[in-house]
């Protein structure tokens, strides 16, 4: 007979609550985002028919469909269920929320994929969202026009050119330091380099799918070549969290 501790019951309640409200808020967000296009289609008199809608959808799907699959598969092992609802509602996952979650997990010595790591990600994303809102209010809402006028144009061009690479580079380093999985890191580097320098030059038509290929191949190889004893450490970490809660 399985005994459910207070810690287990609390986590089950947490999962149910976040799943319920996460789905509801995502559905509400979806309806709000579709309200504008629906108004244009049915009430604006622009004569947008089903053929045009389908053509536009296929054009967008041809560009972004891979991301619809790759992003959830990539982020879920690090963020967990609750943070996934937060992240996809807020946005800017790779350059803001994911770094925040990784730093928080590293600060409390929590491995991604564990309960402790999931809770750290939830709190980190909540904090990142609050900081983002306040910074937008101050630096864009109150000071935006003035800042644009005083920053030299050359500086603006340099920032626009290198900011994304800088942020993503920092995310990669932080992920490597936080995960502390040398085997998976080596697999990811080898697979990514092989896709960029060997596969894409040999078959240019696969360039758009290179990210998906690298992510899926890395995940599959990391799974089959994983350290079988690592799971014992994860279980020990979750047990430590349960013991702390019960005290």
C-alpha positions in Angstrom: 0.0 0.0 0.0 1.4 3.4 -1.0 1.5 6.1 1.6 0.9 9.7 0.5 2.9 12.1 2.6 2.0 15.7 3.2 4.7 16.7 0.7 3.3 14.4 -2.0 -0.2 15.7 -1.4 0.9 19.3 -1.6 2.7 18.7 -4.9 -0.3 16.8 -6.3 -2.5 19.8 -5.4 0.1 22.1 -7.0 0.0 20.1 -10.2 -3.8 20.1 -10.4 -4.0 23.8 -9.7 -1.4 24.9 -12.2 -2.8 22.5 -14.8 -6.3 23.9 -14.3 -5.5 27.6 -14.3 -2.7 27.2 -16.8 -5.1 25.7 -19.4 -7.8 28.3 -18.6 -5.4 31.3 -19.0 -3.9 29.8 -22.2 -7.4 29.4 -23.7 -8.4 33.0 -22.7 -5.1 34.3 -24.2 -5.8 32.3 -27.4 -9.4 33.8 -27.7 -8.1 37.3 -27.1 -5.4 36.9 -29.7 -7.9 35.6 -32.2 -10.5 38.3 -31.5 -8.8 40.9 -33.7 -8.4 38.7 -36.8 -11.9 37.4 -36.3 -13.3 41.0 -36.3 -11.4 41.7 -39.5 -12.7 38.6 -41.2 -16.4 38.9 -40.2 -17.1 42.6 -39.6 -14.6 44.8 -41.3 -15.8 44.3 -44.9 -12.3 43.4 -46.1 -13.7 40.3 -48.0 -11.2 37.9 -46.5 -12.4 34.4 -47.6 -11.4 31.0 -46.4 -9.0 30.5 -49.3 -7.0 33.5 -48.2 -7.0 32.5 -44.6 -5.8 28.9 -45.5 -3.1 30.3 -47.7 -1.9 32.7 -45.0 -1.9 29.9 -42.4 0.1 27.5 -44.6 2.6 30.3 -45.3 3.1 30.8 -41.6 3.1 27.1 -40.8 5.7 26.5 -43.4 8.0 29.0 -41.5 7.2 28.3 -37.9 5.7 24.8 -37.7 9.0 23.3 -36.7 9.3 25.8 -33.8 5.8 24.7 -32.6 7.3 21.2 -31.9 10.9 22.0 -31.0 10.3 24.7 -28.4 8.0 22.7 -26.1 10.3 19.6 -26.4 13.3 21.8 -25.6 12.0 23.8 -22.7 9.9 21.3 -20.8 12.8 19.2 -19.3 14.2 22.4 -17.8 11.0 24.4 -16.8 8.5 21.7 -15.9 4.7 21.8 -16.3 3.8 25.0 -14.3 6.6 27.1 -15.7 5.6 26.0 -19.3 2.2 27.7 -18.9 3.9 30.8 -17.5 6.6 30.9 -20.2 4.3 30.5 -23.2 1.9 33.1 -21.9 4.6 35.7 -21.1 6.9 35.1 -24.1 10.6 35.9 -24.6 11.4 32.4 -23.3 14.9 31.8 -24.7 16.3 35.3 -24.0 14.6 36.1 -20.7 12.7 33.4 -18.9 15.0 30.4 -19.6 18.1 32.2 -18.3 16.2 33.3 -15.2 15.1 29.7 -14.5 18.6 28.3 -15.0 20.2 30.9 -12.8 17.6 30.3 -10.0 18.1 26.5 -10.2 21.9 27.0 -10.1 21.5 29.3 -7.1 19.6 26.7 -5.0 21.6 23.8 -6.4 18.6 22.2 -8.1 18.9 20.1 -11.2 16.5 20.8 -14.1 13.9 18.1 -14.3 13.5 17.6 -10.6 10.7 18.9 -8.4 13.1 21.4 -6.7 14.2 22.6 -10.1 10.6 23.1 -11.3 9.6 25.1 -8.2 12.7 27.3 -8.6 11.8 27.9 -12.2 8.3 29.0 -11.3 9.5 31.6 -8.8 12.3 32.8 -11.1 9.8 33.3 -14.0 7.4 35.2 -11.7 10.3 37.5 -10.7 11.5 37.9 -14.2 8.0 38.9 -15.4 7.6 41.5 -12.6 11.1 43.0 -13.4 10.2 43.0 -17.1 6.9 44.9 -16.5 8.5 47.5 -14.3 11.4 48.0 -16.7 9.0 48.4 -19.6 7.0 51.0 -17.6 10.1 53.0 -16.7 12.5 52.7 -19.6 9.9 52.5 -22.4 6.8 54.1 -21.0 8.4 57.1 -19.2 11.9 57.4 -20.7 11.6 55.6 -24.1 11.6 58.7 -26.4 14.4 60.4 -24.4 16.6 57.3 -24.4 16.3 56.8 -28.2 17.3 60.5 -28.7 20.4 60.4 -26.6 21.8 56.9 -27.5 24.2 57.2 -30.5 23.0 55.5 -33.6 26.2 53.5 -33.9 25.7 52.1 -30.4 22.1 51.1 -31.3 23.3 49.3 -34.4 25.9 47.3 -32.4 23.3 46.4 -29.8 20.8 45.2 -32.5 23.5 43.1 -34.2 25.1 41.4 -31.2 22.5 41.4 -28.4 20.7 38.1 -29.4 23.9 36.2 -29.9 25.2 37.5 -26.5 22.0 36.5 -24.7 21.8 33.0 -26.3 25.5 32.4 -25.7 25.1 33.2 -22.0 22.1 30.9 -21.9 24.1 28.1 -23.3 27.0 28.6 -20.9 24.5 28.8 -17.9 22.8 25.7 -19.1 26.1 23.8 -19.2 27.1 25.0 -15.8 23.7 24.2 -14.2 23.1 20.8 -15.8 26.7 19.6 -15.1 26.2 16.7 -17.6 29.4 16.4 -19.5 28.2 13.5 -21.6 25.0 15.3 -22.8 27.0 18.5 -23.4 29.5 16.8 -25.6 26.7 15.1 -27.6 24.9 18.4 -28.1 28.1 20.1 -29.3 29.0 17.3 -31.7 25.5 17.0 -33.1 25.1 20.8 -33.5 28.5 21.1 -35.2 27.8 18.2 -37.5 24.4 19.7 -38.6 25.8 23.2 -39.2 29.1 22.3 -40.8 28.4 19.0 -42.5 24.7 18.3 -43.0 23.4 21.7 -44.1 26.3 22.4 -46.6 25.7 18.9 -48.1 21.9 19.3 -48.2 21.0 23.0 -48.3 17.3 22.3 -48.4 17.5 21.1 -44.8 18.7 24.5 -43.5 15.3 25.6 -42.2 14.9 22.3 -40.4 18.5 22.3 -38.9 17.4 23.4 -35.4 14.7 20.7 -35.2 17.2 18.0 -36.5 19.9 19.1 -34.0 17.4 19.1 -31.1 15.8 15.8 -31.9 19.1 14.0 -32.7 20.7 15.4 -29.5 17.7 14.3 -27.3 17.6 10.8 -28.8 21.4 10.2 -28.5 21.5 11.7 -25.0 18.7 9.3 -24.0 20.4 6.2 -25.3 23.8 7.2 -24.2 22.7 8.6 -20.8 24.3 7.7 -17.4 22.0 5.2 -15.9 23.0 6.1 -12.4 22.0 9.8 -12.8 18.4 9.1 -12.0 19.3 7.9 -8.6 20.8 11.3 -7.8 17.6 13.0 -9.1 15.5 10.8 -6.8 17.7 11.7 -3.9 17.3 15.4 -4.5 13.5 15.1 -4.6 13.6 13.0 -1.4 15.7 15.8 0.2 13.0 18.3 -0.8 10.3 16.1 0.7 12.2 15.7 3.9 12.7 19.5 4.2 9.0 20.1 3.6 7.9 17.6 6.2 10.1 19.1 8.8 
